[in-house]
Amino acid sequence: MRSLLLCLIALFFTLKSHAVYLPLEVKGFDFNLDTGGSQLSFEKLSYESAGLKFLVNPQTINLTRTGAVLGYKNSDLELEFELGKEFKTMTKLEASGLDILMELNKFSAVLDNLNWKSPSGSGFINTLNLSGVDNIAGKYPNAWENLLDAFTRNLVGSTPLIKFNKNVKIGNDRSGKAIEINQIKKAKLELSNNMLKFTGKASGSLTIGLKFEGQVSYNGLEKKLVIRLDKAKAGFISIKGFVFDSIKDMKNPQIEVSPPYIKMKIRN
């Protein structure tokens, strides 16, 4: 148990301070967050960088939870991790079967299932696949910044199903009637050379194709992920204005909306 925690701490600080890290491999990672606490486990964790080498066998950790703060305490070690304000009211977050492989010019991840529940809604994602190829050893001092920057240049994500447990409004048709959906099938996100494209087939009040296009980049000076949304359509109907208004209504201080731009502050 202690070796796992020390490994995670070392990995965290290495990602914060080194621009090059390889390879990182995680097998069978599970995470469960509910109102009573949290638990994480995995079958394998291996990592090498700057002379640091770690290999941890199957482990399970039970954590306490106070709002968005997770904690661990035993006789000789006490730790706290703050997840962020958006997790404060979340009553359930469950990720199962996550495998990750990260090398200098390769990234891949497969997640079997993701379930969530909060006052604003609930749902699940089934079999999420992510893959990308780019040079992660970039210009920024922190490894996570170089990773995020690399993702904006080359990343593909797909899932056969995103399911919401209640209807979600995504816009209005030409008569002013609400367009509501409760699932998206064959969802695919493509980031290539800072260009963004998302497609999927949504169903609910009607069955309709979704298409989003734009540009995405990472601003290292401001520590912001910048999205320029050029197109957002449900079938032939533009929902771009509704998307901007909905994000503004979230009143999240970490997100700035100035059409056509959406800027998300990335925590250090």
C-alpha positions in Angstrom: 0.0 0.0 0.0 2.6 2.5 1.0 4.8 1.7 -2.1 1.8 2.5 -4.3 1.1 5.8 -2.7 4.8 6.8 -2.9 4.8 5.8 -6.5 1.8 8.0 -7.3 3.3 10.9 -5.5 6.6 10.6 -7.4 4.7 10.3 -10.6 2.7 13.4 -9.9 5.7 15.5 -9.1 7.6 14.2 -12.1 4.7 15.1 -14.4 4.8 18.6 -12.9 8.5 19.1 -13.4 9.9 17.1 -16.3 9.2 17.7 -20.0 10.0 14.2 -21.1 8.5 11.0 -19.6 8.3 7.5 -21.1 7.0 5.0 -21.0 3.9 5.0 -18.7 1.7 1.9 -18.6 -1.5 1.4 -16.5 -3.5 -1.8 -16.7 -7.0 -2.5 -15.2 -7.5 0.9 -13.4 -10.8 1.2 -11.5 -12.0 4.3 -9.7 -15.2 4.7 -7.6 -16.4 7.9 -6.0 -19.6 8.1 -4.0 -20.9 10.1 -1.1 -19.2 7.9 1.5 -15.7 8.0 0.1 -13.6 6.7 -2.8 -11.7 3.6 -3.9 -9.1 3.1 -6.6 -7.3 0.0 -7.8 -5.2 -1.3 -10.7 -3.6 -4.4 -11.9 -0.3 -2.8 -13.0 1.5 0.5 -13.0 4.9 1.0 -14.6 6.7 4.2 -15.3 10.2 5.4 -16.2 11.6 9.0 -16.4 14.8 10.9 -15.6 16.3 7.9 -13.8 13.1 7.1 -11.9 11.8 3.6 -12.4 8.6 2.2 -10.8 6.7 -1.1 -11.1 3.7 -1.6 -8.8 1.8 -4.8 -8.7 -2.0 -5.0 -8.1 -3.2 -2.6 -5.3 -6.4 -1.2 -3.8 -6.7 2.1 -1.8 -9.6 3.3 0.2 -10.0 7.1 0.5 -12.1 9.4 2.6 -14.1 12.1 1.0 -15.1 15.6 2.1 -16.8 17.4 -0.7 -14.3 17.6 -3.5 -11.3 16.6 -1.2 -10.1 13.0 -1.1 -7.9 11.9 1.8 -5.8 9.0 2.9 -4.4 8.5 6.4 -2.5 5.8 8.2 0.0 5.6 11.1 2.9 7.3 9.2 1.3 8.9 6.1 -1.4 11.5 5.6 -2.4 12.9 2.2 -5.2 15.1 0.7 -6.1 15.6 -3.0 -8.5 18.3 -4.2 -10.4 17.2 -7.3 -12.0 20.5 -8.1 -15.2 22.4 -7.3 -17.2 20.6 -10.1 -16.8 17.3 -8.0 -18.2 18.8 -4.8 -21.8 18.0 -5.5 -21.2 14.8 -7.5 -22.8 11.8 -5.8 -21.3 9.1 -8.1 -18.3 8.8 -10.5 -17.3 5.3 -11.5 -14.6 4.4 -14.1 -13.8 0.8 -14.7 -11.3 -1.1 -16.9 -9.0 1.7 -17.9 -5.8 0.8 -19.8 -3.2 3.5 -20.7 0.0 3.3 -22.7 2.0 6.4 -23.2 5.3 6.7 -25.0 7.2 9.6 -26.5 5.4 9.4 -29.9 2.3 7.3 -28.9 -0.7 7.5 -26.7 -3.6 5.1 -26.3 -6.3 4.5 -23.7 -9.3 2.3 -23.5 -12.0 2.7 -20.8 -14.7 0.0 -20.5 -17.3 2.1 -18.7 -17.8 5.6 -17.1 -20.8 6.3 -15.0 -21.7 9.6 -13.3 -24.5 11.2 -11.2 -24.9 14.7 -9.9 -27.7 17.2 -9.2 -27.4 18.4 -12.8 -27.9 14.9 -14.4 -26.5 11.5 -14.8 -25.5 9.0 -17.5 -22.8 6.6 -18.7 -20.3 6.2 -21.5 -19.6 2.7 -22.9 -16.2 1.6 -24.2 -14.3 4.9 -24.8 -11.2 4.6 -27.0 -8.5 7.3 -27.3 -5.4 7.3 -29.4 -2.8 9.8 -30.6 0.6 10.1 -32.1 2.8 13.1 -31.6 6.0 14.2 -29.9 5.1 14.7 -26.2 8.6 16.1 -25.4 7.6 19.7 -26.2 8.4 23.3 -25.3 6.7 23.5 -21.9 8.4 22.9 -18.5 5.6 20.6 -17.3 4.9 17.2 -18.8 1.2 17.6 -18.5 1.3 20.8 -20.6 3.3 19.1 -23.3 0.8 16.2 -23.3 -2.2 18.6 -23.6 -0.5 20.5 -26.4 0.2 17.2 -28.2 -3.4 16.2 -27.9 -4.5 19.4 -29.7 -2.4 18.3 -32.6 -3.3 14.7 -32.8 -6.0 12.8 -30.9 -8.9 10.6 -31.9 -11.6 9.5 -29.4 -14.6 7.3 -30.1 -17.4 5.5 -28.2 -20.4 3.5 -29.5 -22.8 5.0 -26.9 -23.2 8.0 -24.5 -26.4 7.7 -22.5 -28.1 10.3 -20.4 -30.7 9.3 -17.8 -32.9 12.3 -18.7 -33.5 14.4 -21.8 -30.9 17.1 -22.5 -31.8 20.1 -24.4 -29.3 20.9 -27.2 -31.1 23.7 -29.0 -34.3 24.7 -30.8 -35.7 23.8 -34.2 -36.9 26.5 -36.6 -40.3 26.6 -35.1 -38.8 27.3 -31.6 -39.5 23.8 -30.3 -36.8 22.3 -28.0 -34.5 19.7 -29.5 -33.9 17.1 -26.7 -31.7 14.1 -26.7 -31.0 11.2 -24.3 -28.2 9.4 -26.1 -25.5 9.7 -28.7 -24.4 6.8 -30.8 -21.2 6.4 -32.8 -19.7 9.5 -31.2 -16.2 10.4 -32.6 -13.9 13.3 -31.7 -10.9 14.1 -34.0 -8.2 16.6 -33.3 -5.7 17.0 -36.1 -3.2 19.9 -36.6 -5.2 22.0 -34.1 -8.5 21.3 -36.1 -11.4 19.9 -34.2 -14.3 17.7 -35.5 -17.0 15.9 -33.5 -19.7 13.8 -35.0 -22.5 11.5 -33.6 -26.0 10.3 -34.1 -28.3 11.6 -31.4 -31.8 10.4 -30.5 -34.5 11.6 -28.2 -37.4 13.9 -29.3 -36.0 13.0 -32.8 -33.1 11.2 -34.4 -30.6 13.7 -35.7 -26.9 13.9 -36.7 -24.6 16.1 -34.6 -21.6 17.9 -36.1 -19.2 20.3 -34.5 -16.1 21.8 -36.2 -13.5 24.4 -35.1 -10.0 24.8 -33.9 -8.3 23.9 -30.6 -5.0 25.0 -29.1 -3.2 25.2 -25.8 -2.0 28.7 -24.6 0.9 28.0 -22.3 1.2 31.7 -21.2 -2.3 31.9 -19.9 -2.6 28.2 -19.0 -5.8 27.9 -21.1 -7.2 25.4 -23.6 -8.7 27.6 -26.4 -11.5 26.3 -28.6 -12.8 28.3 -31.6 -16.2 26.9 -32.4 -16.9 27.5 -36.1 -19.8 25.1 -36.6 -22.3 23.4 -34.3 -25.2 21.7 -36.0 -28.1 19.3 -35.2 -29.1 18.1 -38.6 -29.4 21.3 -40.8 -30.1 23.5 -37.7 -27.3 25.6 -36.2 -27.1 25.3 -32.4 -23.9 27.3 -32.0 -25.6 30.2 -30.2 -27.3 27.8 -27.9 -24.0 26.1 -27.1 -22.4 29.4 -26.1 -25.3 30.5 -24.0 -25.5 27.1 -22.2 -21.8 27.3 -21.3 -22.2 30.9 -20.1 -25.2 29.7 -17.9 -22.9 27.3 -16.1 -21.2 30.3 -14.5 -18.0 28.3 -14.2 -15.1 30.8 -13.3 -12.7 28.4 -15.1 -14.5 28.8 -18.4 -14.6 32.0 -20.4 -17.0 32.4 -23.4 -16.4 35.1 -26.0 -17.9 33.8 -29.3 -16.5 32.2 -31.3 -14.0 31.3 -28.5 -14.3 29.1 -25.5 -11.4 29.3 -23.1 -10.9 26.9 -20.3 -8.4 27.6 -17.5 -6.2 24.6 -16.7 -5.2 24.2 -13.1 -1.5 24.0 -12.3 
